[in-house]
Amino acid sequence: MHFAAQFRAATGYRPHEYLLAQRVEHAKTLLNTEAPLVQIALAVGFCTQAHFSAVFKEITGDTPAHWRTRSRSRAASGPV
């Protein structure tokens, strides 16, 4: 309990929330590849694509597939 309290005071996240956020950030980089979503989910530490998608949407507000599509369209349009 002491560790969790100190961790939250230092980062603003509970340890598990921080881990999930880090996994999602890593997944964002992998979503820029052609890898299937299930492969990305497994690569970042989720047991199922469904759990990955649910956590990703909770943190980012978008599903992984929608985030990938929007990311590609932003990259295609280039800097403004």
Phi and psi in degrees as a GROMACS rama.xvg file:
@    title "Ramachandran Plot"
@    xaxis  label "Phi"
@    yaxis  label "Psi"
@TYPE xy
-63.9065  -44.6452  HIS-2
-58.9684  -47.176  PHE-3
-61.1881  -40.7946  ALA-4
-66.3974  -43.1726  ALA-5
-67.5122  -39.2582  GLN-6
-62.5273  -45.5696  PHE-7
-65.3712  -38.1485  ARG-8
-64.1105  -36.2409  ALA-9
-80.1076  -36.6508  ALA-10
-110.924  -22.5674  THR-11
86.8024  -0.617991  GLY-12
-120.497  151.19  TYR-13
-72.9349  153.885  ARG-14
-53.8979  -43.1513  PRO-15
-68.4262  -38.6003  HIS-16
-61.9778  -40.9952  GLU-17
-63.1032  -44.5766  TYR-18
-60.8693  -45.1579  LEU-19
-62.1674  -41.7614  LEU-20
-63.3841  -39.3336  ALA-21
-66.7152  -39.0643  GLN-22
-63.6976  -40.8776  ARG-23
-66.8154  -40.2655  VAL-24
-62.2282  -40.8635  GLU-25
-65.6642  -39.488  HIS-26
-61.5958  -36.5779  ALA-27
-59.1153  -39.3598  LYS-28
-68.6892  -37.5164  THR-29
-71.4369  -26.0306  LEU-30
-69.2583  -13.9223  LEU-31
-80.8311  -1.68815  ASN-32
-101.174  -179.208  THR-33
-90.593  5.67054  GLU-34
-61.4427  141.668  ALA-35
-64.1839  151.834  PRO-36
-59.0429  -38.3268  LEU-37
-63.9873  -37.3948  VAL-38
-67.2345  -39.6918  GLN-39
-65.1039  -43.5525  ILE-40
-56.9197  -46.5008  ALA-41
-67.9421  -37.6386  LEU-42
-65.5164  -31.536  ALA-43
-96.4518  4.47407  VAL-44
105.261  10.9995  GLY-45
-93.8365  147.355  PHE-46
-80.2685  -28.0253  CYS-47
-137.746  155.495  THR-48
-66.8582  -34.6092  GLN-49
-62.6698  -44.609  ALA-50
-66.0359  -42.0333  HIS-51
-57.6775  -48.4822  PHE-52
-62.2347  -40.694  SER-53
-65.0575  -45.4142  ALA-54
-67.3882  -42.39  VAL-55
-58.9388  -45.8576  PHE-56
-66.5991  -37.976  LYS-57
-62.6303  -38.7857  GLU-58
-82.456  -42.5553  ILE-59
-99.1253  -22.7992  THR-60
89.8185  -3.85466  GLY-61
-127.114  153.347  ASP-62
-74.5118  158.847  THR-63
-57.9812  -41.2221  PRO-64
-64.3499  -43.1404  ALA-65
-67.2881  -40.2869  HIS-66
-62.3016  -42.0027  TRP-67
-61.0318  -45.3537  ARG-68
-62.7  -46.2888  THR-69
-65.7903  -37.8169  ARG-70
-63.9981  -41.1029  SER-71
-67.2917  -39.3162  ARG-72
-68.6807  -35.2271  SER-73
-65.4753  -42.1402  ARG-74
-66.2117  -36.5035  ALA-75
-70.0838  -33.6732  ALA-76
-76.6233  -21.0892  SER-77
75.1664  177.802  GLY-78
-70.2558  145.803  PRO-79
